[in-house]
Amino acid sequence: MARSRSRARTRRRAGRVAESAAVALDRRLPLFDGAKGLVRKIFPDHWSFLLGELALYSFVVLLLTGVYLTLFFKPSMAEEVYHGTYAPLNGVRVSAAYSSTLAISFDVRGGLLIRQIHHWGALLFTSAIGAHLLRVFFTGAFRRPRELNWMVGLTLFQVGLIEGFAGYSLPDDLLSGTGLRTAQGFILSVPLVGSYLSYFLWGGDLPGQDIVPRLYSAHILLLPGLLVALVTAHLILVFHLTHTQWAGPGRTNRNVVGKPLFPGFTVQTVGLLAMVFGVLALSAALAQINPIWLYGPYRPDQASTDAQPDWYMGFIEGALRLMPGAETGLWGHTVSWNPLVPAVLFPLLFFSCLYAYPFLERWLTGERGEQHLCDRPRNRPTRTGLGVAGFVFYVVLLVAGGQDVVARALDVPVEGLNWVLRVALFAGPVAAFWLAKRLALALQARDRDQLTRGRETGYVREAIEGAFHAGREPLPSGRRYTLTVRNMPRPLPPPGRGASRRERLRRRLSAWFYRDRVELPPEEGTAEGAPAPDRAGVPGG
């Protein structure tokens, strides 16, 4: 009893001291006034919203493991004779960068585990951002007022790709050296200025002495600083603009239903952080990745067999392998269309289209109001079809990036496989667009059927005349509400006489984009057109 009373007095004294310190601090800094609104911030509760958090927490893992690795890595191209734990390379001349990476893997306590956590974390980081962008695209979360945040996310993804490539190239092993040589080919293909850019980056001819130190500075300082700035801007915009949410009872275009930041959301997100740490550590302990000691040091006269980049650069590798070699002489200069088109022009065009897409869709609909409810992908069939077509296009390029490995596994000629992939690169997205759009419309028809006839119970009843009928029951009110709340713009009216070409193009694209739909029963009262608000108070136009 005496001990418990003593503990209680100690806790009370500690509480008074903490309270006094908090009051004194609040008198000097307005912390609690700002935190009051912050801790009450509401976050919707849905698994699809965790993708952004996965990217954030994998980035935290990358920062922590990267700091540890910088303590032992030597960013130098100076040659030395390796004398270390890995016996097969003893006596071989290697760069200091490669030697220090071997030392991290075999001589530093926990070094190999940290290296592999870092590499797996990089793959998770880029994968989570890519999946998050797909979720934003398919649900229309890029619409006003979140166009800027969409652009920030795209930029974050691209900087993450460059950061991953820079880190992947630092060990100066044969595989990463092959990748650097390929990257130099991209740069040299740029007309007029390619050779100057290559000389500036490499400090001379390949491999040079400057590329690893320069990549190291970019990898640990410039690019992480840019990533931190972009992540901070993204989070500020999320807090300022409020989070999107799925339609449902009580969820409107003017509120957010979910958990407050503290304590509900904080407990959930800290648990996710711990899971990310645990899964990456488990992956690093059980699954080997990037074993540079098997590849050997980089030599310009050698190349690795089955050389494949990490997945996030695989689409460029695939585009390179599928495009036939072609050159053109212009005014005394040679333009190498491969790799100029697949490695330089194609990524620029692809990401430019993604940056412009929110503004294109708003131009076709004429929508001006803010949109805070997520679209169900089935209710925007054309957008869904475009997204699926783009994904299939990427998958074909990713497979093409390892076409030699695929050909050997399937025991087919590489040349024949190349032609199959070339056809699939153009026919696959078209077929995927048509199929995804048809499937979305079929799901709309299923929603209409459930609203009018109810859902099947799984029971079958026999009528008096002997016919069998599937048993059905009305949908719950919450489910009916979710199905009837949809914001599907109507196509713009046909252009009048004297309309400009630009306006005629806009009207035709709008008709192609929004004419296909399955109308819901009139008694449901869903407002899908521009003038009327829908059941959740979302302006239709």
Secondary structure, 3 states (H helix, E strand, C coil): CHHHHHHHHHHHHHHHHHHHHHHHHHHHCCHHHHHHHHHCCEECCCHHHHHHHHHHHHHHHHHHHHHHHHCCCCCCCCEEECCCCCHHHCCCEEEHHHHHHHHHHHCCCCHHHHHHHHHHHHHHHHHHHHHHHHHHHHHCCCCCCCHHHHHHHHHHHHHHHHHHHHHHHCCCEHHHHHHHHHHHHHHHCCCCCHHHHHHHHHCCCCCCCCHHHHHHHHHHHHHHHHHHHHHHHHHHHHHHHCCCECCECCECCCCCCCEEHHHHHHHHHHHHHHHHHHHHHHHHHHCCCCCHHHHCECCCCCCCCCCCCCHHHHHHHHHHHHCCCCEEEECCEEEEHHHHHHHHHHHHHHHHHHHHHHHHHHHHHCCCCCCCECCCHHHCHHHHHHHHHHHHHHHHHHHHCCHHHHHHHHCCCHHHHHHHHHHHHHHHHHHHHHHHHHHHHHHHHHHHHHHHHCEEEEEEEECCCCCEEEEEECCCHHHHHHHHCCCCCCCCCCCCCCCCHHHHHHHHHHHHHHCCCCCCCHHHCCCCCCCCCCCCCCCCC
